[in-house]
Amino acid sequence: MKATAAERAIGRILAAEPDRQAFLLLRTVFTVAPVLFGLDKFTNILADWTIYLAPVATGVVPLPAQTIMYMVGVVEIIAGILVALRPRIGSLVVAAWLLGIIINLLILGSFHDVALRDFGLLVGALALNRLATARSH
C-alpha cells in the first residue's frame, strides 16, 4: 500500500522529533555495540579480552579465562538483540551488564579509565530505558 502525501509529511515530522531521534540513536548504538563486542570475544581482534577479567572470576567459575569470555560474548550478543527487539527491557539488561563490568574492573584494580567510560555507557543505557518507557505509553 502506497503512503499518501499527508502520511509521508507526518512521517517526516515524527522523524524530526528530538526524542525520537535520541531513542533511535541510542537503540542503534546499544544494539550494534554489544553484538560487535560479543562477537569479538570469539576472535580477540579488538582486544585480548581476558586481560580485563579479574582473577577472582576464574576462582568463582573454575574455567579458563577465554572460556568465560566466550560466555560473556554470548550474553553480550543476546543483550544487543534484546535491545533491538525490546529496548525497554534490553536497555536494563545492558545497564546491569555494564555495572557488572565496572565492578569487575574495580576489583581488578586497573583500567579505571575503561570503568569510567562504561559508567557513561551505563547512563546512556538508562536514558534509552527512559525514552523507551515514554514511547510505550
CORFEN-V690101 format. One record per residue. N is the residue number from 1. SS is DSSP state (helix for helix, strand for strand, loop for the rest). BURIAL is + if it has 24 or more other ideal C-beta (glycine too) atoms within 12 Angstrom, else -. D_CENTER is the distance of its C-alpha to the mean C-alpha in Angstrom with 2 decimals. Layout:
n:N ss:SS burial:BURIAL d_center:D_CENTER
n:N ss:SS burial:BURIAL d_center:D_CENTER
//
This chain:
n:1 ss:loop burial:- d_center:35.44
n:2 ss:loop burial:- d_center:35.61
n:3 ss:loop burial:- d_center:34.24
n:4 ss:loop burial:- d_center:36.92
n:5 ss:helix burial:- d_center:37.06
n:6 ss:helix burial:- d_center:36.31
n:7 ss:helix burial:- d_center:33.18
n:8 ss:helix burial:- d_center:31.96
n:9 ss:helix burial:- d_center:32.79
n:10 ss:helix burial:- d_center:30.89
n:11 ss:helix burial:- d_center:27.85
n:12 ss:helix burial:- d_center:28.09
n:13 ss:helix burial:- d_center:28.49
n:14 ss:helix burial:- d_center:25.47
n:15 ss:helix burial:- d_center:23.32
n:16 ss:loop burial:- d_center:24.64
n:17 ss:loop burial:- d_center:23.53
n:18 ss:helix burial:- d_center:21.33
n:19 ss:helix burial:- d_center:19.25
n:20 ss:helix burial:- d_center:18.67
n:21 ss:helix burial:- d_center:17.82
n:22 ss:helix burial:- d_center:15.29
n:23 ss:helix burial:+ d_center:13.73
n:24 ss:helix burial:+ d_center:13.78
n:25 ss:helix burial:- d_center:12.48
n:26 ss:helix burial:+ d_center:9.37
n:27 ss:helix burial:+ d_center:8.87
n:28 ss:helix burial:- d_center:9.60
n:29 ss:helix burial:+ d_center:7.42
n:30 ss:helix burial:+ d_center:4.09
n:31 ss:helix burial:+ d_center:6.22
n:32 ss:helix burial:- d_center:7.87
n:33 ss:helix burial:+ d_center:6.12
n:34 ss:helix burial:+ d_center:4.71
n:35 ss:helix burial:+ d_center:8.09
n:36 ss:helix burial:- d_center:9.98
n:37 ss:helix burial:+ d_center:9.24
n:38 ss:helix burial:+ d_center:9.93
n:39 ss:helix burial:+ d_center:13.01
n:40 ss:helix burial:- d_center:14.07
n:41 ss:helix burial:+ d_center:14.50
n:42 ss:helix burial:- d_center:17.42
n:43 ss:helix burial:- d_center:18.92
n:44 ss:loop burial:- d_center:18.31
n:45 ss:loop burial:- d_center:18.91
n:46 ss:loop burial:- d_center:16.61
n:47 ss:loop burial:- d_center:17.53
n:48 ss:loop burial:- d_center:19.33
n:49 ss:helix burial:+ d_center:16.47
n:50 ss:helix burial:- d_center:19.16
n:51 ss:helix burial:- d_center:20.32
n:52 ss:helix burial:+ d_center:17.25
n:53 ss:loop burial:+ d_center:18.16
n:54 ss:loop burial:+ d_center:20.58
n:55 ss:helix burial:- d_center:23.84
n:56 ss:helix burial:- d_center:23.93
n:57 ss:helix burial:+ d_center:21.18
n:58 ss:helix burial:- d_center:23.66
n:59 ss:helix burial:- d_center:26.31
n:60 ss:helix burial:- d_center:24.64
n:61 ss:loop burial:- d_center:23.51
n:62 ss:loop burial:- d_center:26.47
n:63 ss:loop burial:- d_center:24.82
n:64 ss:loop burial:- d_center:24.58
n:65 ss:helix burial:+ d_center:21.57
n:66 ss:helix burial:- d_center:20.71
n:67 ss:helix burial:- d_center:20.88
n:68 ss:helix burial:+ d_center:18.41
n:69 ss:helix burial:+ d_center:16.06
n:70 ss:helix burial:+ d_center:16.67
n:71 ss:helix burial:- d_center:15.65
n:72 ss:helix burial:+ d_center:12.44
n:73 ss:helix burial:+ d_center:11.82
n:74 ss:helix burial:- d_center:12.69
n:75 ss:helix burial:+ d_center:10.42
n:76 ss:helix burial:+ d_center:7.29
n:77 ss:helix burial:+ d_center:9.01
n:78 ss:helix burial:+ d_center:9.86
n:79 ss:helix burial:+ d_center:6.60
n:80 ss:helix burial:+ d_center:5.80
n:81 ss:helix burial:+ d_center:9.45
n:82 ss:helix burial:+ d_center:9.51
n:83 ss:helix burial:+ d_center:7.57
n:84 ss:helix burial:+ d_center:10.20
n:85 ss:helix burial:- d_center:12.95
n:86 ss:loop burial:+ d_center:12.61
n:87 ss:helix burial:+ d_center:10.33
n:88 ss:helix burial:+ d_center:12.25
n:89 ss:helix burial:+ d_center:11.56
n:90 ss:helix burial:+ d_center:8.10
n:91 ss:helix burial:+ d_center:7.00
n:92 ss:helix burial:+ d_center:9.18
n:93 ss:helix burial:+ d_center:8.03
n:94 ss:helix burial:+ d_center:4.56
n:95 ss:helix burial:+ d_center:7.18
n:96 ss:helix burial:- d_center:9.62
n:97 ss:helix burial:+ d_center:8.00
n:98 ss:helix burial:+ d_center:7.68
n:99 ss:helix burial:- d_center:11.19
n:100 ss:helix burial:+ d_center:12.35
n:101 ss:helix burial:+ d_center:11.53
n:102 ss:helix burial:+ d_center:13.38
n:103 ss:helix burial:- d_center:16.18
n:104 ss:helix burial:+ d_center:16.52
n:105 ss:helix burial:+ d_center:16.93
n:106 ss:helix burial:- d_center:19.40
n:107 ss:helix burial:- d_center:21.30
n:108 ss:helix burial:- d_center:21.47
n:109 ss:loop burial:- d_center:23.13
n:110 ss:loop burial:- d_center:21.90
n:111 ss:loop burial:- d_center:19.04
n:112 ss:helix burial:- d_center:19.11
n:113 ss:helix burial:- d_center:18.00
n:114 ss:helix burial:- d_center:14.69
n:115 ss:helix burial:+ d_center:14.43
n:116 ss:helix burial:- d_center:15.25
n:117 ss:helix burial:- d_center:12.71
n:118 ss:helix burial:+ d_center:9.93
n:119 ss:helix burial:- d_center:11.81
n:120 ss:helix burial:- d_center:11.58
n:121 ss:helix burial:+ d_center:7.81
n:122 ss:helix burial:+ d_center:8.27
n:123 ss:helix burial:- d_center:10.97
n:124 ss:helix burial:+ d_center:9.19
n:125 ss:helix burial:+ d_center:6.93
n:126 ss:helix burial:+ d_center:10.46
n:127 ss:helix burial:+ d_center:12.09
n:128 ss:helix burial:+ d_center:10.28
n:129 ss:helix burial:+ d_center:11.55
n:130 ss:helix burial:- d_center:14.92
n:131 ss:helix burial:+ d_center:15.20
n:132 ss:helix burial:+ d_center:14.42
n:133 ss:helix burial:- d_center:16.95
n:134 ss:helix burial:- d_center:19.44
n:135 ss:helix burial:- d_center:19.26
n:136 ss:helix burial:- d_center:20.01
n:137 ss:loop burial:- d_center:23.20
//
